[in-house]
């Protein structure tokens, strides 16, 4: 049997009336584009996006191949806008006390959010949550701050910052491939929330199991004990 997913996908594009291209033709959706779109969203939008897990899921040879796979200039504008909204939502939840924040950048933001809230409280009689969230969104747009999710926390970076301030290295941007829990812990751009606690707990449990397993090689037990 032939799985007619491609033809149904094309019909769906006509059904929702996708705008025509500059030459008058219609964009033809293909199943592979959904695979790539999922990969891009998974890494750049969702919390806990992990290159290693995505690389395994896509059956790529290594994470670098996955990184090249996830670059797409045409989606750049959409992703940057979604990333600003996502960053603003995370920062708003932190500022409103819905989640605890940690890390050097997290503590710095908490202080800045408190000052912003105090200034707004002095100017208006009632500070609504919606108005405060709008101010946070404008702060994100003005500063260009971007929260990049790693398995153990966020990397908060701004376009104008010196790459030498990133402890993971990199020339113009952070080297996420070299980033670890240890490098991000003392980095001035570290930003962590409680959503990453499950990952940290599972990591601790994994290393505890290795250290207690008698059949584990000595070098692995020592490495896990140090971690």
KACOR-V869761 format. One record per residue. N is the residue number from 1. PHI is phi in degrees with one decimal (999 if undefined). OMEGA is omega in whole degrees, 0 to 359 (NA if undefined). Layout:
<<N,PHI,OMEGA> <N,PHI,OMEGA>>
This chain:
<<1,999,179> <2,-101.7,180> <3,-82.4,188> <4,-85.2,184> <5,-63.1,182> <6,-61.1,181> <7,-68.5,177> <8,-67.0,179> <9,-65.5,178> <10,-65.9,178> <11,-63.3,178> <12,-63.8,177> <13,-61.2,176> <14,-69.1,183> <15,-63.2,181> <16,-87.2,173> <17,59.0,175> <18,-61.9,180> <19,-57.0,181> <20,-71.2,177> <21,-77.2,181> <22,-54.2,181> <23,-86.8,177> <24,93.6,179> <25,-84.6,179> <26,-104.0,178> <27,-68.8,180> <28,-100.7,178> <29,-75.1,177> <30,-129.1,183> <31,-54.1,183> <32,-64.2,180> <33,-66.0,178> <34,-67.7,177> <35,-61.9,181> <36,-71.4,180> <37,-63.6,176> <38,-60.0,181> <39,-61.2,181> <40,-65.8,179> <41,-63.7,183> <42,-59.0,184> <43,-80.1,191> <44,-95.2,185> <45,-114.5,189> <46,-79.5,173> <47,-64.1,174> <48,63.8,176> <49,-66.1,186> <50,-120.0,182> <51,-60.8,182> <52,-62.4,180> <53,-64.8,180> <54,-66.5,179> <55,-61.3,178> <56,-67.2,181> <57,-62.8,181> <58,-84.6,182> <59,60.2,174> <60,-86.1,182> <61,-72.7,181> <62,-157.9,181> <63,-61.0,180> <64,-64.1,176> <65,-63.3,178> <66,-67.9,179> <67,-62.2,177> <68,-65.0,181> <69,-64.8,186> <70,-91.1,178> <71,-90.1,181> <72,-154.8,183> <73,-64.4,183> <74,-65.3,179> <75,-93.0,185> <76,-57.5,182> <77,-65.7,180> <78,-61.1,183> <79,-67.4,180> <80,-65.5,178> <81,-67.5,178> <82,-64.5,179> <83,-67.1,177> <84,-64.2,179> <85,-63.9,180> <86,-64.9,179> <87,-62.3,180> <88,-63.2,180> <89,-66.6,178> <90,-62.6,181> <91,-67.7,178> <92,-64.5,178> <93,-60.9,179> <94,-68.9,182> <95,-68.2,181> <96,-84.4,177> <97,79.8,179> <98,-74.3,178> <99,-144.5,179> <100,-80.4,179> <101,-120.4,178> <102,-143.8,182> <103,93.4,183> <104,-60.8,179> <105,-69.0,178> <106,-62.7,178> <107,-66.0,179> <108,-64.3,179> <109,-66.7,180> <110,-58.4,178> <111,-67.6,180> <112,-65.3,180> <113,-65.4,179> <114,-64.9,178> <115,-64.0,179> <116,-62.8,180> <117,-64.8,180> <118,-63.7,179> <119,-64.9,179> <120,-65.9,181> <121,-66.2,180> <122,-77.3,186> <123,-94.7,181> <124,-124.5,183> <125,-75.9,180> <126,-125.6,177> <127,-102.9,181> <128,-78.2,179> <129,-63.4,181> <130,-64.5,180> <131,-66.7,179> <132,-65.5,178> <133,-64.0,178> <134,-65.0,178> <135,-66.6,177> <136,-63.8,179> <137,-62.8,178> <138,-65.3,177> <139,-62.1,179> <140,-63.8,181> <141,-67.8,182> <142,-71.2,183> <143,-87.7,182> <144,73.4,181> <145,-64.2,181> <146,-134.2,178> <147,-97.7,178> <148,-94.9,183> <149,-75.9,169> <150,-116.9,183> <151,-58.8,186> <152,-114.2,179> <153,161.9,178> <154,-100.2,169> <155,-106.4,181> <156,-93.7,182> <157,-134.9,179> <158,-122.7,185> <159,-60.3,188> <160,-93.1,187> <161,-79.9,179> <162,-75.5,183> <163,-65.0,180> <164,-66.2,180> <165,-81.0,178> <166,-88.8,183> <167,-72.1,179> <168,-81.9,180> <169,93.0,183> <170,107.6,181> <171,-93.8,180> <172,-110.8,180> <173,-133.1,178> <174,-60.2,177> <175,-92.3,184> <176,-64.3,178> <177,-65.7,180> <178,-98.3,182> <179,-73.0,177> <180,-137.8,176> <181,-57.5,183> <182,-67.4,182> <183,-66.9,182> <184,-78.4,185> <185,-61.0,183> <186,-100.9,181> <187,-71.7,181> <188,-68.8,180> <189,-102.6,181> <190,-69.0,181> <191,-144.6,184> <192,-126.3,175> <193,-127.3,183> <194,-69.2,181> <195,-66.8,182> <196,-96.1,181> <197,-60.0,179> <198,-56.5,179> <199,-64.4,181> <200,-64.5,179> <201,-64.7,180> <202,-66.7,177> <203,-66.2,177> <204,-61.0,180> <205,-63.1,179> <206,-61.3,182> <207,-70.0,176> <208,-63.7,178> <209,-63.9,179> <210,-67.1,181> <211,-66.4,183> <212,-94.3,181> <213,-81.2,183> <214,-69.9,181> <215,-87.6,177> <216,-76.4,177> <217,-58.4,183> <218,-58.2,182> <219,-63.7,178> <220,-70.7,180> <221,-63.5,179> <222,-66.9,180> <223,-65.2,180> <224,-67.0,178> <225,-63.1,178> <226,-67.1,179> <227,-66.3,NA>>
